[in-house]
Structure formats: C-alpha cells, structure tokens
Amino acid sequence: MAPLKGDLDRMSTFFRRPRTRRSLPAGPALVVAFALLVLLLPIFALTSASAPAIEPRSTGIHARAPTSGVGPWAARPMAGPPAEPPVREYASMAWDAADGYAVLFGGFGTTSTSGGPDQAFNDTWVESNGSWSPIVTPVAPPPLVAPAMAYDPNASAVILFGGWDCTVQSACWTTATNATWEFHAGTWTRLHPAASPSPRVSPSLAYDPTVGGLVLFGGYAAIGATANGTGTAKVAVNDTWTFVAGVWTNVTPTLSPSPRWQAGLSFDAKAGALYLFGGARNNAVRTPLFNDTWAFASGSWANVSRPLGPPRSAGMAFSYVSSDKAIVLFGGINNTYDFALGATWELRSGVWSRLTTNVSPPARWSTTFVDALPAGYGLLFGGNLYSPLSTSTYGGLTNDSWTFSHGNWSVLGSNASVPPPGISQMVYDAADNETVLLSSGPVGSTTSTSETWVYKADNWSIVPTPTAPSARTHAAMAYDAKDGYVLLFGGTSTGRGPFYLNDTWTFQAGNWTHRAPRHDPGAQYGAAAAYDAKDGFVLLLIGQGRAVGLAWAWNGTDWSPVTSHGSTPLGVGYVAFRIAYDPVAAYVVVTQAFNESCNGVVGNCFRTWSFVGGNWTDLTRPATLPPPLLQYALAWDAADQAVVMFGGQAGPLYNETWQFQAGVWSPVTASPAPYPRYDAAMTYDGGDGYLLLFGGFGPLSASAPTYFADTWSYNAGVWTVRIPSVAVSLASVDVGVPVHIATRSSSPTGVPTFAYTGLPLGCFSQNLPTLVCRPTAAGTYAVAVTVSYPGGTVSHAAVSLNVQPSPTIAAFQASVASLTIGNRTTLTANVAGGTAPFTFAYGGLPPGCAAANVSTLTCTPTAPGNYTIGVTATDRFGEAANASVKVVVLGLQLPPGHGNPKGGGGSGPGALGSPATVTVLVVAVAAVVLGALALAARRVRRARLRREGDELIRTMRTLDGPDDLPGSGRAR
C-alpha cells in the first residue's frame, strides 16, 4: 500500500498547486479580445487625429451668395417664385395675342434689387390680368441684352431677333447676334431663315399689316457676320428689312432715316401708318440723339417731323395703345445722356401732344412698353432710372410695372386712374357685381365724350365700349333687377345736338345697347328713376321738360305712363326729383324741394312722398325735415336699412347727411364728411358693402369753382375717403430695395400738390404723385400724403410700409453634431430679417444626405468624416445670408448615452471629450470586460478540477487492494 499512498499524495499536491497554462494565447477568450482590438485599431487611427472637441456652431453674417466658386455656396437658386421679374434694362416685350398675355424676355440687370452681381437674363415671363408669372421653357435663346421682339399674327407667334449675345458673360457687350427665334404656346424655337440682317443690338421692330409682316429698322450692327451668326457691333445702321412668312428681305429704300439704334417704332392702327421716332446715332456718351418722326408706307420712308414734339431721346417707351387710339411715348434718355426723361406724349396721325397725367411712372429709359389690347391698357416694365442729381430717390434699375389707359398711368394691379371730375350718373349693377358710372368726360375738354367706368373692390377702371350714350348730365339711371341690366334715359346734352334728350340705353356685361321703344317719356331734364320691386318695373319721374311730375314705367321693351291715384308730386318749371326704393317699407321714396306751403309750413319746403301700386302718399312731417335743398344725392343704404341723403344747395352748399327710416327723417352727425357739393353721384355698392359717393360740383372758394373727383364710402354713420388714396407697390421690402409710393389723386380742376410724411430714412418728400423710395433703415412706417387743391381744400391718405433688415441666419444648428453612420441629425436654419418667401441651398453635405429647399433638413450620413455644412438663405428680393455648422460622422455605433441619438440621454462628444478619447475608452472597457471574463472562467475550471481530484483521492484511500478497485467485479 505504500506505493499507492505516495502516488495519492503527489496527485493531491498536483490538483491543489497553482497552475500556469502555457497555451493561454491560443485560448478562446484572448483570441476574441485580440480580434476586437484589431477591429478597433482602424477606427482609433481615423479618429485619433489632433481634432479638438467639436460643438455646434453657426454664423449670422449677411452676404450675397456668390454666383460661382466651390464650397457650400457654389449654387444659389433665384428667390422664387418672385412676384415680378428681377430688376433689368434692355429687355424685350411683346403682346402674344395667340396666348393672351404679354411676354418678357432677357435684358441686363441683377437678381438682387439692392445691387448684386451683374447678370444677363434668358428667363421668360408672362403678364396676364395684372400678375407676372415665370415660364420654364425646355429650350430658350441664350442670355440676350437689347434684342428686338414683336408679335407676328401671320405666324401666331412672337418673333425675337438680335441683341448682345451674353452666353459668355465677359463678352456680353461686344458680341452681337442675328439669330431669329419664335415663341409660340410657351415654347421657344430657333428659326433658320436663308438670309438675315447682320448681327445687331437695339434694332426697331414692329408689325405692319400693310406689309403683311414685321418691319425691322436700324440698330447698332456688326458689319460682316461670323459663321455662327455673331459679330462685334461697331456702327449704327439704317437698313430696312421685312420678315414675312419666315423670310427676311432687305427692302431699304433710297430715302431713309439716318443710322440709329434705340429708336421707337410702332404701327398706328387708327392712322394706318408705321411711325419711327428718335434714337441714338452711335454708342458714344453724350452723342447727339434724334427727335425726328418718320412714317413708313408703301415701301418708302417719309420725314413727317413737326416743330412741336418730344425732345431728342433714345430708349423710350413707344407703342400704339388701343384704348387711347394713339401712339404713346414715355421717358427715354436726354440728349446728353445725363438724365432719364419722364414726360408722356401722344402721337395721333403724325401730330404730337404732351399729356398731363394724374399719376406718372418715375423717369426712365431702356424700358419696355406694349399694347395689351384685350386688357385695355399699355403695359410698361422696368428700365433704368438714372438721374445723378437725385440718387437718394432715383437711380439704378427697376422692375416696376405700370399701365396706361385713357390718358393716365396706373401701377399694375392697383389702378391709379379715377373718373374725370364733374357730374356723373352712377348705379350698382347686381348682375356684374360692380358699380357703373357714366361720365360726360373731362371738364373743359374741347370734345364732349362720355366714358363708362366701373368701381369694384375699391378700385376704378374704365370700360372700353364700342358704342355708348352721348355725353350728358342729369340723366335718369337705375338697375332693372327684373331684366338684369342698367337702364339709362334722357338727360342734358353736353355736346352738339338737342339740349334735352329722350333716348333709352341699357348696359349689360360691359356693353351699351341703344333701345328703340315704341313710346318714350319725351325729351326732358332732371328726371329720376328707381326699380320698384313691389310693382316689378322701373319707375321714371319726369323733371323739367314736358309733363313735369308725370310717372312712367319701363317693362323691359317699352315705356308706358303710370296711372296715378290720389295726390301726386307737383311742379312748375324746374323740379329736381330724387327717388330711391325702400325694400323694408316696400315703396318708392320720392323727395323734392318745393316753393309752397306744406303741412302748415309756408315757404320753401322739403317734401317726401311714397309710391306703390300707382298710389302716391305724402309722408312729409314738419317736425324734423332736411333743408329745402336742390341737387342733393339720395340712395337706399342696404347696410343701414335706410334712405340716405347727402349734400345739395339752397344758396350755400351743404355737406349734411340725413337718414329716412320708418317714415321719419333724422340728421346724422358724421365727421369727417365729404366737402360741401351738389350733383354728386351716390349708390349702394352691394359688392363692397357700403354706400358709394363720387364727384359733384362745388366752389371751394368764391374764385375757384371745382368739379370733384373724390370717392367716399358711407357705412354705419361714418364717411371714409377712398380716393385720394396712397398705395405702395410692395407692402414689405428689404433695406435698400426700391418701393413706389403712388397717390391716387381726386384731381379736381387745377393741379394738386403732394406732401409726404412718415417716410422711411433715405426717402424724401417731393411734390409728385409717385415717389420712388429706397429705404436705408428697417422699421414699420406710417406713410401719409397730403393732397392740396386750388382754393385751400386738402385731402389726406395713409398707408403702412414695412422695411425689413437684410436677412441673416440667426442660428444654424445640427440636432446631433457627432453621430455614427446610419443615424440621423436634423439641420435647422433660423432666418432673421429679409422678406418672405425664402429659398434655401445647402452645400458640403455628407454622402447619403440630399439637399432640399427647406429650412429644416433631415440628414442620415452613410460615410464617416468631419463635415462643414453650409446653408444659403435667399429672400424674395435676392438678398442672401450664409452660415455653416460642423458635423462629425463616426464609423461605429456608440453605446447608448454617448452621442447615439437612438440611445437616449446622450449629449454628444462634448460630455466625453474628443473622438480619440472616446475610442480609447471603448478599447479599454472592452479589454477589461474580456479579461475579467477570462479570469472568472479560469477560476471556475480550477475549482471544478480540485473537487474532482479530492473525490478521486478519497475513493482510492478507502480501497484494501486491487480487487477492491472500481470495476474489478469483487465486492468488499
């Protein structure tokens, strides 16, 4: 047994002593640890560069976005869609009759109204119904400056020719082209005629129906074109070409206007001739300009200049305007290239006359002007406001739009014209939802011509009608609700012919129709009419003429006398009736001033009657009565449910307001009120929801009789002046962006004066109906204008103007500035200042992040790296601001709470230190964890082996011999 015992002692010692495993490097735990270390080494190497801790950073620097270069701001989209084309000069415009809009193309300017980088354009814009819209065309001419453009009805297309070819911006003012383009149905197509005029800029181009095509004259030309149809412009020319059926033909006659460019050319549809005016001899500064007038007919030019006409000029607005049946000229540059001109002239059958307009665009040259025939006005856009003596108010390029119609200018979309002052007839047309006014034309005019105007949405506009009643005053006018039209009868002629009139007219859907009834009330003066809804006809009451006071009814086709019962309004000689229908009381109210005793009152008396079903009832109550006035205004006020009376005369003039309700007259205290007057027109405007008053007559002083053209509204006992009014072309602008402040003047006889207060800094009051203001300080300004009329009367109007500071990016941040691949961060740009809408352009984004025109951009990177992300915010006026932020993208998913947005609670690397530190910590933690696991496994195995050894030794010590060993088959 001794040997066995010694063996057991050695075995016990073996199992209990510390053991060293020489094969440990090949063990599973160290293999895993080594593999993880190998995987982490590249990341450690990538992020262990000497980079400081990165925190979100933004800049708020205002800057214009560069148009070229690299980096985050290499590309900047134009602010859009803007409400109008960017500022420019030398553009071209034509009326596209086939598509029904004005087409604007090209020109030279900048996308920033406050003076950004110069740029030649090849954008296409269209104007329709007072609004501009850009058109994106699949193909377009190159950027062109000073091309010629005109509509060719034979091709149903706009034709464009020549101009400076600015495909290469540096060659913009040297390379002329002779390319011909066609614009049809929103598409540009280059034409390739067999022959063409030489390359040139600013030629004159217009359609001539006697030729059957377009006529082109002169320009600043390149003699000898290159193979691609371009050349360097060197000299003004005077050749004449026609473009008929797609073919250019040189038709230069022996006698022609002298060589020139920037001349005006237009066909006078009324005179049936093509006229050319002015222009420049060459391109030298202070070169002599022209002021001669030429006519082109039967292939020949004829000098038709007269002693009186516009001054020498070039680059003027020059076009036939159908509404005025004349060629209209505006502006141009003066003879020494020192000042832009601002006068308006008309050419009628070769005779020039200068116009005095209520409102006028600022002086300019290199502008565009076309006849927008269906819209009923000439359209002017943009140009150069150059005037060095007043650079604080004028100067630089512009993108304002104006219309010209019936002798007056208006801001596009905000008609500045008003009916001429004087005595008018006015009634609300419920079928067309507008108030219709018939005017006898401007007071003092050598020709008496009636004009039809409509008032809608606080705006007057003239209605061009092929036929209309002759000029007249004191006609009877009413809306026939049963037949759905305006009815007019008689009046006093202001032109040739009989003094009293007895004709009948109806106005419906913008057109006058002369009616021929079998019977008529006879020639008369001072009649009054109203629709009697109770009886279903228009009631007419005769004033002066035959059968004074006799009532007639209009049944839609004919007049018939009304059989009356009981007492009737009586009159001897001149009696001025006023009538209005009271739908609440369901009768016609008739008022008159009469020299008789009424209800016990002796002398002049103001009487009130009702009419219904042929029955007259005297409603006169002596307790409270208006004065015995003549020629006052009377109308039903649907808003206040009463008949309202205003003004009139009884020796002195009155401006009192009275109200007739439930059979009782009562005075209304209203301040301010319209000036005292008589023969004003008044009606309830159902579309705008107030009583509307216009015009009238009243001396402002003993020596200054005045016809008024102001417009007032009355509602709930309050009078409000509507015109004169002042409006701004842009309600909100950036600092440095020009804005037009246009006053609609009531324009009574004589020239009013204008004084402005409350203007922004950098803007100055001038005695002009329209100011061009370029603010230099931000703020909200209450701009007020005082319009002073001869005789001492004044009117006031005000408008609010918001001036924004130039835009800045107040903050540009990333929601997570350090993240791993596949996780998400959100970029947010907060813009301060500027004028909406804004566009956003991003640069420097990580792979996997797509730029978009949004202020908040979601980004999920797909590649690691350090990124500087930039954003450019551009506002409506092209003003831009830049900012940047740095974002770090890691290649490994971090534990929760350490920059992983999905882990929650993490605050990014700012909480742990640099990216290198983060990597070292990750490696250290992994090594410690793996080492601890390996040590624990080793101790568990040693304990298990010790237990198994002890058990074996105890078993062997209990055995007596070999036969007692387990498995021997012997029992002890």
Summary of the structure (lengths in Angstrom):
residues: 972
radius of gyration: 44.1
end to end distance: 16.6
largest distance: 167.7
contacts: 3348
relative contact order: 0.09
helix: 10%
strand: 42%
